[in-house]
Amino acid sequence: MDLLAFFGMPLISVFLMAIGSVPYALWVTRRGPSPHARWGVIGAYVAVVGYLGAVLYGLAFTSPIEVCGKRTLDDDFPLEHVTVGWFPPDVACYWSDSGTYGPSHPTALGTWTMWAGIAVLVVAVTRMLVGRKSRSSRWARAGMMWSPIVAGVCWAVRIHPVMALSRTDLENKCFDWQVSHLLSAPGGEILGADRSVFPLSVICRYTEGKVGLIETESLLVYLCVIVFAACAGTILYQVGLKRS
């Protein structure tokens, strides 16, 4: 892989971190915020740095093909095509051997930095909100906050990238899944792929059967909805009970 493709993302991330350290130090010195507030600000800025780093490097300043570079110095596995996603920010480089080893992601550092920052921010905000006095139980408030976050992350990372594929790319994904699961996948040719938002599913149809690509993810989203409803109902019950 080219040196630009290897060092570009870390250099942009370090540069953006250095810029943000100055106003953060001034804010801490003058305001003296609580530890939870400090971690919340750090998490928010790290998330912004991760997102902007991936966008600036992979989607704005260079073309995706240049970002991918080469897999090897002698180009044994040439680049076949590139996909670009805005959220989470991702440039996926598909090589001639990606059917076996999967695509490479030159902006993965920015993407994971963004998720790490969001995680720190969510934990800090949760600690601040859950720690306050309230008529409702802490576990109910935490569950009500965390369940939509988990569902949103699952949707952004695992479900949306599959749902957003073109029909051709989705059928190619069905083929890749069949190749990588030779012992358990249905045999025969691919007849097509079906998508639906409710019920949430992506089905690959073969001549000898069918398989769902996001069954586990869909179950997790439904579970989050149930947890959110249960926690919201508990909070409403406890608040109404104590008022009466």
N, C-alpha and C positions, 0 to 999 in steps of 0.2 A: 504494500500500500504506500502511496506517496507520502512524503514527509508532511506536506500541507494538510492532507487528510488525517494524519495521525496526531499532529501537534496543534492544529487550528482550534479545536474545541477547548482543550485545556487552557490555552493562552487567552482566549476570549473570556473564559470563566474567571481566571485569575485577575484579569484587567477589570472586569465588572465588580468583583469582590473588593478590590483595592479602592475603587471609586466610592463604594458605599461605606467603607470603614470610617471615613472622615466625618460625615454627618452623624453616623451612629455614635462615635466617640463624643462628639459635642453634645448630642442629645442626652447621653448617659451622664455626662459631667454636670450639665445644667439642670436637668429635671430629676435625676435620681430615681428612675422608675423601678417598679417591683421586678423581681426575677421573672415572674410569669410574663409581664409586659415585655421585658427584654427578649425573652425567648420567642415571644410572638412576633416581634419586629424582625428578629433574626430569621425566623422561619419564612416570614412573608418576603423578605428581601432575597433569601436564597432561592425561593420558588421563582421570583421574578428573574433572577440571574440565570437560573437554569432554562427558563422558557426563552428569554431574550438571547441567550447564548446559542441555543439550538436554532432559533429563527434566523438570527444574524448570520450564523455560519452556514446553515444548510439551506435556507430558503430565500435569502435576500441578496447577500453579497456575491455569492457564487452560484453557478448552475449545479443542479444535483449530480450531474455526470462528473463534473470536476471534483465535487466533494467526495464521491466514491473512490476516485483514484483507480489504482490497480490492485487486484488481490495478491498478485505475486510480481516479482520484478520482470520475469520473462512472459507475463500475461498468459499463463497456462489456462486460466479459467476466465475468459473474457466476460465483460459486463453485458447482460442481456436486456434488462430494463430497470427502471427506478420508479419507486412510488414515494410520494410526499404527503405527509399528514400535518395538519395545523395544530390539532390538539388530540392527544399529546403530540408535541412537535417531534417529527420523526422523518428521517430520510432512510428508506430501506433500499439497499443495493442488491439486486438479484443477479447472481453469477451463474455460470453454466453448471456448477455443482450445487446450487442452492436447493435443488430438490432433495438432496441428501443431508446437507449441513445447515440449510436455512440461509436467509439473507444476512448481510452485515448491516450494522446501523452506526454510521460515523457520528451521528448526533446523540448517541445513547447516553453519553456523559451528561449532556444538558437535560435530557429527559428525566434521568434518574435524580439529578440534582433538584429539578423542579418538584418531583414527587417527595423527595426528602424534606425540602422546605415546607411543602404543604403539610406533611405529617407533623413536623415540629410546630407549625402554626396551629394546627387543629388540636394537638395535645395541650399547648399553652392556653388556648382559648377555652378548651374544655375544663382545664383545671381552674381557671378563673371563674367560669360560670357555675360549675358544680360546687365550688367551694363557698359560694354565697349562701346565705340563709334563705330557705324557702319552705313552703308548706309541703312540697312534693319531695319524693325520695331522690337521693342522688343518683342511684342506679337508673331510675326512670329518665331523669334528665340526660344522663350520659348516653343511654340507649337511643333516646330520641334524636340526639345530635349525631351520634356515630353511624347509625344505620343508613341514613341517606348519603353520608360521605362514603361509606364502603360500597354502596350500590353505585354511586357516581364513578368511583374509581374503577370498579369492575366494568361498568359500561364503557368508560373512556379507553381502558387498556385492552380489554378482551372482546367486547361485543361490538362496539362501533367500528373498529377496523375491519371486521368481517362483514358487517351489515353494509358498509360503504363501498365494498368491492363491486366492480363492474361484473356483469354476468360471466364474461370470459375469465376474468381473474378469479371469480368464485369457483368456477368449474375447475380451473387449474389448481386451486387450493384443495378441492375435493380429490383431485387426482394425486396431489402430493400426500394428502392424508392416507389415501388408499395404499400408496407405495410405502409409507412409513409404518403402516399397520398391516403388513401382509398376512399375518397369522390370524387377525381378528376382523379385518375389514371384509365387507361383502365383495364377492367377485364380479367379474363382468365389466362391461363398458359403462361410462357415466351417461345417464339419461338426462340429467339436469340438476339444478339446485333451486330450492324454494326458500324464501325468506318471509317471516311474518313478525310484526311487532307485538301482536297479542293473539294467541300466546307467543311469547318470545322464543323464536327458534330459527335455526338455519339448517335445512335438511339437504343432504346429498343423496340423490337417488341413483342407484346402480341397477343393472339388470337382475342381480341376485339379492337385492335388498336395499336398505337405506340406513343412513346414520346421521345423527345430529352433531353438529360441530360445537355448539355452545350450550349443551345440556347442563353441565356443571355450573357455568356462569349464570344461566337463567335461573337455576334453583337458588343460587346465592342471592340474586336480585329479589326473587319472591320472598325468600327468608327475611331479607332486610325490610321489605314492605310489612311483613307480619310483625317483626320486632318494633318497627316504628309505630304501627297502629296500637300494639299492646302497651308500649310505653306512653304514648299520647293518651290512651284511655285511662291508664293508671294515674297520670298526672291530673287529668280532669276530675277523676273520681276523688283523689286525695284532696285537691284544692276545694272541690264542692263539699266534701264531707267535713273538712275543718271549718269552712265558713258557716255551715249549718250548726 
